[in-house]
Amino acid sequence: MDTGEVAAMLNMSTSWVYKEASKLGLKGYKFGRGRNAKVLYKKAEVCKWLEQQRIQ
């Protein structure tokens, strides 16, 4: 999933995802170099993190 898809799934902005992902434990995978590099996330990891946020 790219950053835009993760942001839409979490109902947050893409800038929020870029800033907070590493703090939340979401590991991004960088493809390319420099400013044009694309950051992708594994859908299973995002879903796992989201499931951990569930209130019992």
PQR file of N, CA, C, O and H, with PARSE charges and radii, in Angstrom:
ATOM      1  N   MET A   1       0.845  -1.169   0.000 -0.4000 1.5000
ATOM      2  CA  MET A   1       0.000   0.000   0.000 -0.0000 2.0000
ATOM      3  C   MET A   1       0.891   1.232   0.000  0.5500 1.7000
ATOM      4  O   MET A   1       1.909   1.269   0.691 -0.5500 1.4000
ATOM      5  N   ASP A   2       0.509   2.234  -0.771 -0.4000 1.5000
ATOM      6  CA  ASP A   2       1.293   3.458  -0.723 -0.0000 2.0000
ATOM      7  C   ASP A   2       0.773   4.341   0.414  0.5500 1.7000
ATOM      8  O   ASP A   2      -0.220   4.011   1.062 -0.5500 1.4000
ATOM      9  H   ASP A   2      -0.319   2.204  -1.332  0.4000 1.0000
ATOM     10  N   THR A   3       1.443   5.446   0.643 -0.4000 1.5000
ATOM     11  CA  THR A   3       1.120   6.316   1.772 -0.0000 2.0000
ATOM     12  C   THR A   3      -0.300   6.872   1.675  0.5500 1.7000
ATOM     13  O   THR A   3      -0.987   7.001   2.688 -0.5500 1.4000
ATOM     14  H   THR A   3       2.250   5.714   0.117  0.4000 1.0000
ATOM     15  N   GLY A   4      -0.736   7.198   0.475 -0.4000 1.5000
ATOM     16  CA  GLY A   4      -2.082   7.710   0.279 -0.0000 2.0000
ATOM     17  C   GLY A   4      -3.144   6.692   0.669  0.5500 1.7000
ATOM     18  O   GLY A   4      -4.156   7.048   1.272 -0.5500 1.4000
ATOM     19  H   GLY A   4      -0.178   7.093  -0.348  0.4000 1.0000
ATOM     20  N   GLU A   5      -2.919   5.431   0.329 -0.4000 1.5000
ATOM     21  CA  GLU A   5      -3.863   4.364   0.669 -0.0000 2.0000
ATOM     22  C   GLU A   5      -3.914   4.134   2.182  0.5500 1.7000
ATOM     23  O   GLU A   5      -4.983   3.915   2.752 -0.5500 1.4000
ATOM     24  H   GLU A   5      -2.097   5.142  -0.161  0.4000 1.0000
ATOM     25  N   VAL A   6      -2.746   4.187   2.820 -0.4000 1.5000
ATOM     26  CA  VAL A   6      -2.702   4.022   4.277 -0.0000 2.0000
ATOM     27  C   VAL A   6      -3.442   5.182   4.945  0.5500 1.7000
ATOM     28  O   VAL A   6      -4.214   4.974   5.881 -0.5500 1.4000
ATOM     29  H   VAL A   6      -1.878   4.364   2.357  0.4000 1.0000
ATOM     30  N   ALA A   7      -3.204   6.398   4.463 -0.4000 1.5000
ATOM     31  CA  ALA A   7      -3.863   7.573   5.020 -0.0000 2.0000
ATOM     32  C   ALA A   7      -5.377   7.467   4.878  0.5500 1.7000
ATOM     33  O   ALA A   7      -6.112   7.782   5.814 -0.5500 1.4000
ATOM     34  H   ALA A   7      -2.577   6.567   3.703  0.4000 1.0000
ATOM     35  N   ALA A   8      -5.844   7.027   3.719 -0.4000 1.5000
ATOM     36  CA  ALA A   8      -7.286   6.869   3.500 -0.0000 2.0000
ATOM     37  C   ALA A   8      -7.861   5.786   4.413  0.5500 1.7000
ATOM     38  O   ALA A   8      -8.957   5.943   4.951 -0.5500 1.4000
ATOM     39  H   ALA A   8      -5.247   6.771   2.959  0.4000 1.0000
ATOM     40  N   MET A   9      -7.128   4.696   4.587 -0.4000 1.5000
ATOM     41  CA  MET A   9      -7.588   3.604   5.441 -0.0000 2.0000
ATOM     42  C   MET A   9      -7.715   4.053   6.895  0.5500 1.7000
ATOM     43  O   MET A   9      -8.644   3.649   7.594 -0.5500 1.4000
ATOM     44  H   MET A   9      -6.238   4.568   4.151  0.4000 1.0000
ATOM     45  N   LEU A  10      -6.778   4.892   7.350 -0.4000 1.5000
ATOM     46  CA  LEU A  10      -6.775   5.359   8.731 -0.0000 2.0000
ATOM     47  C   LEU A  10      -7.543   6.672   8.909  0.5500 1.7000
ATOM     48  O   LEU A  10      -7.682   7.170  10.026 -0.5500 1.4000
ATOM     49  H   LEU A  10      -6.023   5.221   6.782  0.4000 1.0000
ATOM     50  N   ASN A  11      -8.037   7.223   7.803 -0.4000 1.5000
ATOM     51  CA  ASN A  11      -8.762   8.493   7.814 -0.0000 2.0000
ATOM     52  C   ASN A  11      -7.889   9.626   8.374  0.5500 1.7000
ATOM     53  O   ASN A  11      -8.341  10.441   9.178 -0.5500 1.4000
ATOM     54  H   ASN A  11      -7.924   6.818   6.896  0.4000 1.0000
ATOM     55  N   MET A  12      -6.649   9.651   7.933 -0.4000 1.5000
ATOM     56  CA  MET A  12      -5.684  10.675   8.340 -0.0000 2.0000
ATOM     57  C   MET A  12      -5.049  11.254   7.083  0.5500 1.7000
ATOM     58  O   MET A  12      -5.284  10.762   5.980 -0.5500 1.4000
ATOM     59  H   MET A  12      -6.282   8.989   7.280  0.4000 1.0000
ATOM     60  N   SER A  13      -4.241  12.301   7.252 -0.4000 1.5000
ATOM     61  CA  SER A  13      -3.561  12.901   6.104 -0.0000 2.0000
ATOM     62  C   SER A  13      -2.275  12.129   5.786  0.5500 1.7000
ATOM     63  O   SER A  13      -1.738  11.408   6.627 -0.5500 1.4000
ATOM     64  H   SER A  13      -4.050  12.700   8.149  0.4000 1.0000
ATOM     65  N   THR A  14      -1.801  12.301   4.557 -0.4000 1.5000
ATOM     66  CA  THR A  14      -0.553  11.630   4.183 -0.0000 2.0000
ATOM     67  C   THR A  14       0.620  12.176   4.981  0.5500 1.7000
ATOM     68  O   THR A  14       1.537  11.426   5.315 -0.5500 1.4000
ATOM     69  H   THR A  14      -2.237  12.887   3.874  0.4000 1.0000
ATOM     70  N   SER A  15       0.610  13.472   5.295 -0.4000 1.5000
ATOM     71  CA  SER A  15       1.706  14.040   6.088 -0.0000 2.0000
ATOM     72  C   SER A  15       1.722  13.431   7.484  0.5500 1.7000
ATOM     73  O   SER A  15       2.794  13.220   8.052 -0.5500 1.4000
ATOM     74  H   SER A  15      -0.135  14.081   5.023  0.4000 1.0000
ATOM     75  N   TRP A  16       0.555  13.146   8.041 -0.4000 1.5000
ATOM     76  CA  TRP A  16       0.475  12.504   9.350 -0.0000 2.0000
ATOM     77  C   TRP A  16       1.096  11.107   9.282  0.5500 1.7000
ATOM     78  O   TRP A  16       1.836  10.707  10.182 -0.5500 1.4000
ATOM     79  H   TRP A  16      -0.316  13.317   7.580  0.4000 1.0000
ATOM     80  N   VAL A  17       0.797  10.381   8.227 -0.4000 1.5000
ATOM     81  CA  VAL A  17       1.346   9.024   8.073 -0.0000 2.0000
ATOM     82  C   VAL A  17       2.868   9.099   7.994  0.5500 1.7000
ATOM     83  O   VAL A  17       3.558   8.320   8.651 -0.5500 1.4000
ATOM     84  H   VAL A  17       0.196  10.706   7.496  0.4000 1.0000
ATOM     85  N   TYR A  18       3.400  10.030   7.195 -0.4000 1.5000
ATOM     86  CA  TYR A  18       4.857  10.156   7.088 -0.0000 2.0000
ATOM     87  C   TYR A  18       5.493  10.457   8.444  0.5500 1.7000
ATOM     88  O   TYR A  18       6.539   9.898   8.774 -0.5500 1.4000
ATOM     89  H   TYR A  18       2.840  10.663   6.661  0.4000 1.0000
ATOM     90  N   LYS A  19       4.873  11.332   9.227 -0.4000 1.5000
ATOM     91  CA  LYS A  19       5.456  11.739  10.514 -0.0000 2.0000
ATOM     92  C   LYS A  19       5.296  10.673  11.592  0.5500 1.7000
ATOM     93  O   LYS A  19       6.219  10.441  12.373 -0.5500 1.4000
ATOM     94  H   LYS A  19       4.024  11.787   8.958  0.4000 1.0000
ATOM     95  N   GLU A  20       4.151  10.033  11.643 -0.4000 1.5000
ATOM     96  CA  GLU A  20       3.821   9.176  12.776 -0.0000 2.0000
ATOM     97  C   GLU A  20       4.041   7.680  12.553  0.5500 1.7000
ATOM     98  O   GLU A  20       4.059   6.923  13.524 -0.5500 1.4000
ATOM     99  H   GLU A  20       3.401  10.222  11.009  0.4000 1.0000
ATOM    100  N   ALA A  21       4.202   7.241  11.339 -0.4000 1.5000
ATOM    101  CA  ALA A  21       4.283   5.811  11.048 -0.0000 2.0000
ATOM    102  C   ALA A  21       5.378   5.114  11.845  0.5500 1.7000
ATOM    103  O   ALA A  21       5.131   4.068  12.446 -0.5500 1.4000
ATOM    104  H   ALA A  21       4.187   7.856  10.551  0.4000 1.0000
ATOM    105  N   SER A  22       6.568   5.670  11.859 -0.4000 1.5000
ATOM    106  CA  SER A  22       7.665   5.004  12.568 -0.0000 2.0000
ATOM    107  C   SER A  22       7.419   4.998  14.073  0.5500 1.7000
ATOM    108  O   SER A  22       7.795   4.041  14.750 -0.5500 1.4000
ATOM    109  H   SER A  22       6.768   6.520  11.371  0.4000 1.0000
ATOM    110  N   LYS A  23       6.796   6.050  14.612 -0.4000 1.5000
ATOM    111  CA  LYS A  23       6.476   6.082  16.042 -0.0000 2.0000
ATOM    112  C   LYS A  23       5.457   5.017  16.407  0.5500 1.7000
ATOM    113  O   LYS A  23       5.469   4.490  17.520 -0.5500 1.4000
ATOM    114  H   LYS A  23       6.491   6.828  14.062  0.4000 1.0000
ATOM    115  N   LEU A  24       4.578   4.704  15.471 -0.4000 1.5000
ATOM    116  CA  LEU A  24       3.518   3.726  15.714 -0.0000 2.0000
ATOM    117  C   LEU A  24       3.973   2.294  15.450  0.5500 1.7000
ATOM    118  O   LEU A  24       3.267   1.339  15.774 -0.5500 1.4000
ATOM    119  H   LEU A  24       4.568   5.132  14.567  0.4000 1.0000
ATOM    120  N   GLY A  25       5.145   2.156  14.864 -0.4000 1.5000
ATOM    121  CA  GLY A  25       5.655   0.822  14.576 -0.0000 2.0000
ATOM    122  C   GLY A  25       5.310   0.342  13.176  0.5500 1.7000
ATOM    123  O   GLY A  25       5.501  -0.833  12.861 -0.5500 1.4000
ATOM    124  H   GLY A  25       5.718   2.932  14.601  0.4000 1.0000
ATOM    125  N   LEU A  26       4.808   1.228  12.337 -0.4000 1.5000
ATOM    126  CA  LEU A  26       4.526   0.856  10.948 -0.0000 2.0000
ATOM    127  C   LEU A  26       5.797   1.050  10.142  0.5500 1.7000
ATOM    128  O   LEU A  26       6.293   2.168  10.002 -0.5500 1.4000
ATOM    129  H   LEU A  26       4.653   2.182  12.593  0.4000 1.0000
ATOM    130  N   LYS A  27       6.309  -0.027   9.623 -0.4000 1.5000
ATOM    131  CA  LYS A  27       7.569   0.029   8.897 -0.0000 2.0000
ATOM    132  C   LYS A  27       7.300   0.289   7.417  0.5500 1.7000
ATOM    133  O   LYS A  27       6.588  -0.469   6.759 -0.5500 1.4000
ATOM    134  H   LYS A  27       5.906  -0.935   9.737  0.4000 1.0000
ATOM    135  N   GLY A  28       7.878   1.367   6.911 -0.4000 1.5000
ATOM    136  CA  GLY A  28       7.754   1.695   5.498 -0.0000 2.0000
ATOM    137  C   GLY A  28       8.916   1.113   4.723  0.5500 1.7000
ATOM    138  O   GLY A  28      10.028   0.994   5.238 -0.5500 1.4000
ATOM    139  H   GLY A  28       8.457   1.983   7.446  0.4000 1.0000
ATOM    140  N   TYR A  29       8.650   0.755   3.488 -0.4000 1.5000
ATOM    141  CA  TYR A  29       9.678   0.219   2.599 -0.0000 2.0000
ATOM    142  C   TYR A  29       9.897   1.225   1.484  0.5500 1.7000
ATOM    143  O   TYR A  29       8.980   1.517   0.717 -0.5500 1.4000
ATOM    144  H   TYR A  29       7.747   0.852   3.069  0.4000 1.0000
ATOM    145  N   LYS A  30      11.099   1.752   1.392 -0.4000 1.5000
ATOM    146  CA  LYS A  30      11.424   2.825   0.459 -0.0000 2.0000
ATOM    147  C   LYS A  30      11.935   2.245  -0.854  0.5500 1.7000
ATOM    148  O   LYS A  30      12.856   1.429  -0.875 -0.5500 1.4000
ATOM    149  H   LYS A  30      11.845   1.515   2.015  0.4000 1.0000
ATOM    150  N   PHE A  31      11.320   2.683  -1.946 -0.4000 1.5000
ATOM    151  CA  PHE A  31      11.724   2.255  -3.280 -0.0000 2.0000
ATOM    152  C   PHE A  31      12.158   3.487  -4.062  0.5500 1.7000
ATOM    153  O   PHE A  31      11.369   4.413  -4.250 -0.5500 1.4000
ATOM    154  H   PHE A  31      10.572   3.346  -1.929  0.4000 1.0000
ATOM    155  N   GLY A  32      13.387   3.504  -4.510 -0.4000 1.5000
ATOM    156  CA  GLY A  32      13.917   4.635  -5.244 -0.0000 2.0000
ATOM    157  C   GLY A  32      14.848   5.448  -4.377  0.5500 1.7000
ATOM    158  O   GLY A  32      15.151   5.087  -3.240 -0.5500 1.4000
ATOM    159  H   GLY A  32      14.028   2.752  -4.357  0.4000 1.0000
ATOM    160  N   ARG A  33      15.299   6.567  -4.946 -0.4000 1.5000
ATOM    161  CA  ARG A  33      16.239   7.421  -4.239 -0.0000 2.0000
ATOM    162  C   ARG A  33      15.730   8.849  -4.186  0.5500 1.7000
ATOM    163  O   ARG A  33      14.946   9.285  -5.029 -0.5500 1.4000
ATOM    164  H   ARG A  33      15.053   6.860  -5.869  0.4000 1.0000
ATOM    165  N   GLY A  34      16.189   9.553  -3.192 -0.4000 1.5000
ATOM    166  CA  GLY A  34      15.916  10.981  -3.102 -0.0000 2.0000
ATOM    167  C   GLY A  34      14.463  11.316  -2.824  0.5500 1.7000
ATOM    168  O   GLY A  34      13.724  10.535  -2.224 -0.5500 1.4000
ATOM    169  H   GLY A  34      16.826   9.199  -2.507  0.4000 1.0000
ATOM    170  N   ARG A  35      14.080  12.488  -3.272 -0.4000 1.5000
ATOM    171  CA  ARG A  35      12.733  12.998  -3.006 -0.0000 2.0000
ATOM    172  C   ARG A  35      11.652  12.229  -3.743  0.5500 1.7000
ATOM    173  O   ARG A  35      10.492  12.235  -3.331 -0.5500 1.4000
ATOM    174  H   ARG A  35      14.680  13.123  -3.759  0.4000 1.0000
ATOM    175  N   ASN A  36      12.023  11.571  -4.827 -0.4000 1.5000
ATOM    176  CA  ASN A  36      11.044  10.848  -5.629 -0.0000 2.0000
ATOM    177  C   ASN A  36      10.867   9.400  -5.186  0.5500 1.7000
ATOM    178  O   ASN A  36      10.160   8.630  -5.837 -0.5500 1.4000
ATOM    179  H   ASN A  36      12.965  11.567  -5.162  0.4000 1.0000
ATOM    180  N   ALA A  37      11.501   9.035  -4.094 -0.4000 1.5000
ATOM    181  CA  ALA A  37      11.375   7.668  -3.590 -0.0000 2.0000
ATOM    182  C   ALA A  37       9.937   7.412  -3.154  0.5500 1.7000
ATOM    183  O   ALA A  37       9.275   8.294  -2.606 -0.5500 1.4000
ATOM    184  H   ALA A  37      12.075   9.660  -3.566  0.4000 1.0000
ATOM    185  N   LYS A  38       9.478   6.234  -3.396 -0.4000 1.5000
ATOM    186  CA  LYS A  38       8.119   5.849  -3.019 -0.0000 2.0000
ATOM    187  C   LYS A  38       8.192   5.003  -1.757  0.5500 1.7000
ATOM    188  O   LYS A  38       8.996   4.075  -1.670 -0.5500 1.4000
ATOM    189  H   LYS A  38      10.016   5.517  -3.841  0.4000 1.0000
ATOM    190  N   VAL A  39       7.357   5.324  -0.785 -0.4000 1.5000
ATOM    191  CA  VAL A  39       7.309   4.564   0.462 -0.0000 2.0000
ATOM    192  C   VAL A  39       6.062   3.704   0.433  0.5500 1.7000
ATOM    193  O   VAL A  39       4.951   4.204   0.257 -0.5500 1.4000
ATOM    194  H   VAL A  39       6.704   6.078  -0.855  0.4000 1.0000
ATOM    195  N   LEU A  40       6.257   2.401   0.606 -0.4000 1.5000
ATOM    196  CA  LEU A  40       5.148   1.460   0.611 -0.0000 2.0000
ATOM    197  C   LEU A  40       5.074   0.758   1.951  0.5500 1.7000
ATOM    198  O   LEU A  40       6.081   0.614   2.644 -0.5500 1.4000
ATOM    199  H   LEU A  40       7.160   1.995   0.749  0.4000 1.0000
ATOM    200  N   TYR A  41       3.886   0.325   2.311 -0.4000 1.5000
ATOM    201  CA  TYR A  41       3.640  -0.375   3.568 -0.0000 2.0000
ATOM    202  C   TYR A  41       2.947  -1.689   3.259  0.5500 1.7000
ATOM    203  O   TYR A  41       2.162  -1.780   2.315 -0.5500 1.4000
ATOM    204  H   TYR A  41       3.068   0.443   1.748  0.4000 1.0000
ATOM    205  N   LYS A  42       3.239  -2.701   4.051 -0.4000 1.5000
ATOM    206  CA  LYS A  42       2.569  -3.981   3.882 -0.0000 2.0000
ATOM    207  C   LYS A  42       1.171  -3.882   4.485  0.5500 1.7000
ATOM    208  O   LYS A  42       1.000  -3.446   5.623 -0.5500 1.4000
ATOM    209  H   LYS A  42       3.877  -2.627   4.818  0.4000 1.0000
ATOM    210  N   LYS A  43       0.188  -4.290   3.711 -0.4000 1.5000
ATOM    211  CA  LYS A  43      -1.201  -4.197   4.156 -0.0000 2.0000
ATOM    212  C   LYS A  43      -1.424  -5.018   5.416  0.5500 1.7000
ATOM    213  O   LYS A  43      -2.168  -4.600   6.304 -0.5500 1.4000
ATOM    214  H   LYS A  43       0.327  -4.644   2.787  0.4000 1.0000
ATOM    215  N   ALA A  44      -0.793  -6.174   5.504 -0.4000 1.5000
ATOM    216  CA  ALA A  44      -0.953  -7.028   6.684 -0.0000 2.0000
ATOM    217  C   ALA A  44      -0.437  -6.332   7.942  0.5500 1.7000
ATOM    218  O   ALA A  44      -1.033  -6.465   9.011 -0.5500 1.4000
ATOM    219  H   ALA A  44      -0.190  -6.514   4.783  0.4000 1.0000
ATOM    220  N   GLU A  45       0.667  -5.590   7.823 -0.4000 1.5000
ATOM    221  CA  GLU A  45       1.222  -4.877   8.971 -0.0000 2.0000
ATOM    222  C   GLU A  45       0.307  -3.728   9.403  0.5500 1.7000
ATOM    223  O   GLU A  45       0.125  -3.485  10.596 -0.5500 1.4000
ATOM    224  H   GLU A  45       1.151  -5.482   6.955  0.4000 1.0000
ATOM    225  N   VAL A  46      -0.262  -3.028   8.426 -0.4000 1.5000
ATOM    226  CA  VAL A  46      -1.180  -1.933   8.745 -0.0000 2.0000
ATOM    227  C   VAL A  46      -2.434  -2.485   9.418  0.5500 1.7000
ATOM    228  O   VAL A  46      -2.904  -1.930  10.411 -0.5500 1.4000
ATOM    229  H   VAL A  46      -0.114  -3.225   7.457  0.4000 1.0000
ATOM    230  N   CYS A  47      -2.971  -3.571   8.881 -0.4000 1.5000
ATOM    231  CA  CYS A  47      -4.172  -4.189   9.469 -0.0000 2.0000
ATOM    232  C   CYS A  47      -3.883  -4.725  10.862  0.5500 1.7000
ATOM    233  O   CYS A  47      -4.729  -4.618  11.750 -0.5500 1.4000
ATOM    234  H   CYS A  47      -2.589  -4.021   8.074  0.4000 1.0000
ATOM    235  N   LYS A  48      -2.709  -5.295  11.068 -0.4000 1.5000
ATOM    236  CA  LYS A  48      -2.323  -5.808  12.384 -0.0000 2.0000
ATOM    237  C   LYS A  48      -2.251  -4.662  13.395  0.5500 1.7000
ATOM    238  O   LYS A  48      -2.754  -4.789  14.512 -0.5500 1.4000
ATOM    239  H   LYS A  48      -2.022  -5.381  10.347  0.4000 1.0000
ATOM    240  N   TRP A  49      -1.624  -3.538  13.006 -0.4000 1.5000
ATOM    241  CA  TRP A  49      -1.541  -2.385  13.898 -0.0000 2.0000
ATOM    242  C   TRP A  49      -2.929  -1.854  14.205  0.5500 1.7000
ATOM    243  O   TRP A  49      -3.234  -1.508  15.347 -0.5500 1.4000
ATOM    244  H   TRP A  49      -1.216  -3.435  12.100  0.4000 1.0000
ATOM    245  N   LEU A  50      -3.758  -1.794  13.193 -0.4000 1.5000
ATOM    246  CA  LEU A  50      -5.128  -1.287  13.365 -0.0000 2.0000
ATOM    247  C   LEU A  50      -5.922  -2.180  14.318  0.5500 1.7000
ATOM    248  O   LEU A  50      -6.695  -1.686  15.140 -0.5500 1.4000
ATOM    249  H   LEU A  50      -3.511  -2.076  12.266  0.4000 1.0000
ATOM    250  N   GLU A  51      -5.732  -3.474  14.205 -0.4000 1.5000
ATOM    251  CA  GLU A  51      -6.422  -4.428  15.093 -0.0000 2.0000
ATOM    252  C   GLU A  51      -5.959  -4.259  16.543  0.5500 1.7000
ATOM    253  O   GLU A  51      -6.748  -4.433  17.471 -0.5500 1.4000
ATOM    254  H   GLU A  51      -5.104  -3.875  13.537  0.4000 1.0000
ATOM    255  N   GLN A  52      -4.682  -3.923  16.737 -0.4000 1.5000
ATOM    256  CA  GLN A  52      -4.156  -3.717  18.084 -0.0000 2.0000
ATOM    257  C   GLN A  52      -4.749  -2.486  18.746  0.5500 1.7000
ATOM    258  O   GLN A  52      -4.742  -2.370  19.972 -0.5500 1.4000
ATOM    259  H   GLN A  52      -4.041  -3.782  15.983  0.4000 1.0000
ATOM    260  N   GLN A  53      -5.267  -1.560  17.933 -0.4000 1.5000
ATOM    261  CA  GLN A  53      -5.841  -0.330  18.475 -0.0000 2.0000
ATOM    262  C   GLN A  53      -7.289  -0.506  18.926  0.5500 1.7000
ATOM    263  O   GLN A  53      -7.884   0.415  19.486 -0.5500 1.4000
ATOM    264  H   GLN A  53      -5.274  -1.654  16.938  0.4000 1.0000
ATOM    265  N   ARG A  54      -7.841  -1.656  18.689 -0.4000 1.5000
ATOM    266  CA  ARG A  54      -9.233  -1.933  19.039 -0.0000 2.0000
ATOM    267  C   ARG A  54      -9.432  -1.817  20.543  0.5500 1.7000
ATOM    268  O   ARG A  54      -8.623  -2.308  21.330 -0.5500 1.4000
ATOM    269  H   ARG A  54      -7.358  -2.405  18.235  0.4000 1.0000
ATOM    270  N   ILE A  55     -10.505  -1.169  20.924 -0.4000 1.5000
ATOM    271  CA  ILE A  55     -10.864  -1.034  22.344 -0.0000 2.0000
ATOM    272  C   ILE A  55     -11.697  -2.249  22.724  0.5500 1.7000
ATOM    273  O   ILE A  55     -12.666  -2.596  22.049 -0.5500 1.4000
ATOM    274  H   ILE A  55     -11.162  -0.770  20.285  0.4000 1.0000
ATOM    275  N   GLN A  56     -11.307  -2.876  23.797 -0.4000 1.5000
ATOM    276  CA  GLN A  56     -12.002  -4.100  24.247 -0.0000 2.0000
ATOM    277  C   GLN A  56     -13.344  -3.799  24.827  0.5500 1.7000
ATOM    278  O   GLN A  56     -14.054  -4.712  25.249 -0.5500 1.4000
ATOM    279  H   GLN A  56     -10.519  -2.594  24.346  0.4000 1.0000
TER
END
